[in-house]
């Protein structure tokens, strides 16, 4: 497998882009979900909502 520097650079960029496209939206989505769960806990004072935020 004969890879030159341009192909290796493209592979590195592809891996970086894949990491970015997967984990950034996941992190942002989880933070919103946890904030909603904590808000529901404060409004209802039910301990199940507090437990769900402790994952």
C-alpha positions in Angstrom: 0.0 0.0 0.0 1.8 3.0 -1.3 0.6 6.2 0.4 2.1 9.5 -0.2 1.9 12.5 2.1 -1.2 13.9 0.6 -3.2 10.7 1.0 -2.0 10.4 4.6 -3.0 14.0 5.3 -6.4 13.3 3.8 -6.8 10.2 6.0 -5.8 12.2 9.1 -8.3 14.9 8.2 -11.0 12.3 7.7 -10.4 10.8 11.1 -10.5 14.2 12.7 -13.7 15.2 10.9 -15.3 11.9 11.9 -14.4 12.5 15.5 -15.8 16.0 15.4 -19.0 15.1 13.6 -19.8 12.3 16.1 -18.7 13.6 19.5 -19.5 17.3 19.4 -23.3 16.9 18.8 -23.4 14.0 21.3 -21.8 16.2 24.0 -24.1 19.1 23.3 -27.2 17.0 23.1 -26.4 15.2 26.4 -25.8 18.5 28.2 -29.2 19.8 27.1 -30.9 16.5 28.2 -29.2 16.6 31.6 -30.2 20.3 32.1 -33.8 19.4 31.3 -33.7 16.5 33.8 -32.3 18.7 36.6 -35.0 21.4 35.8 -37.7 18.8 36.1 -36.2 17.6 39.4 -36.2 21.1 40.8 -39.8 21.6 39.7 -41.2 18.3 40.9 -38.8 17.4 43.7 -39.0 13.7 42.7 -35.7 11.9 43.5 -35.8 9.8 40.3 -35.0 12.8 38.2 -32.0 13.6 40.4 -30.8 10.0 40.1 -31.1 10.2 36.3 -28.6 13.1 36.2 -26.0 11.1 38.1 -24.8 8.8 35.3 
